[in-house]
């Protein structure tokens, strides 16, 4: 679905469990948003957590990635994998540590 007015554009979709086309769905949502907001300077894509196909689809063709990570072992691992993937796309990255005070030692990593 695409919602648009003179000030904003919002594109969303739902994936049925087991359909297995999440990356293609993200690509379609991005395509709708791009066509509706072709003259806008900024578009924000809220990607899914993890490092699967929809995340990779979210990363393709963007100027910058803001990675929101938690200071857990799995959070750090996912963050490192997303950074490596973003580097493959030659995309700038920034990191925001969510719940930073739950593990200060890991946050500092």
N, C-alpha and C positions, 0 to 999 in steps of 0.2 A: 504494500500500500504506500502511496505517496500523498503526503499532506503538504500543501504549499499555500502561502499567501505572500503579500508584498514584502514581508520582513524575514521570513524564514521558510526553510524546506525541511521536512522530516520524512525519511524513507525507512520503512520497516517491513519485516516479513516474518512468517512463522514456518518452522520446519517440523514436519510430523516425525515422530520417533521412528527410527529405522529406515528412513528414506535415503540416507546416505549421500545426499548431494549438498552438503552444507557449504562447501567452497563455492560451488556454482551459485548458490542462493546469495551468498555475500557479494559475489561479483555482480549479480543482477541488481541487488539493492544499491550498490555503488554506481552502477550504470544509470539507474533511474535518478539518483540524487545528482549525478553529474549533469545530466541533461536538463534537469529542472533548475539547477543553480550554476549554470555555465558561466555566468558573469560575476559570480561572487568570488571574493578573495580567500575565503576561509570555509572549509568544510571539515567537520569533526566526525570521525567514525568511531563508534564505541564497539570495539571488537570483543569477541568472547575470550574467556580465560583459557590458559593452557598454551599449547604449541601445535595444535592440529591444523587440518586443512583450512578451516574458516579463518584462523589467525593469519596463515600465510596469504590467503585471498585478501584479507584486510590490509596487509602490508604492501601489496603490489600497487605501484603507481602513486604512492603518497610521497609527500615532501619530508615528513617528520613523523616519528613514532614516540608517543608518550607511554612508557611502560609503567603500569602500576603493579608493584610487587610487594609481597609480604616478606619479612625477614625470617622465613622458615627455610629449612633445607630444600624442600620441594619448590618453594617460591623463588629461591636463589637459582636453582637449577633451571626452572622455566624461564626466568629473566635472562640468564646467560644464553639459553638457546634462542630466545627471541632476538637478543642483540646480535647474535651470529647470523640469524636469518635476515635481519634488517641490513646488516653489513653486505650480505649477498645482493640485496636490492640497492645498495649504495644509498641508504636512507639514514638521515640523521636520527639520533635517539636521545631521549631524556628519560630519567627514571624518577618516579615518585614512590617513596617507601610508605606503604599503608601500614598502620599499626606499628610504626617504627620503634615504639617504646616497649614492645613485647619481647624483643631480643636485641639489645643494644649492640652486642658483639657482632651479630650477623648483619645488623643495619650498617655498621661501619665497613663491612666488606664491600 
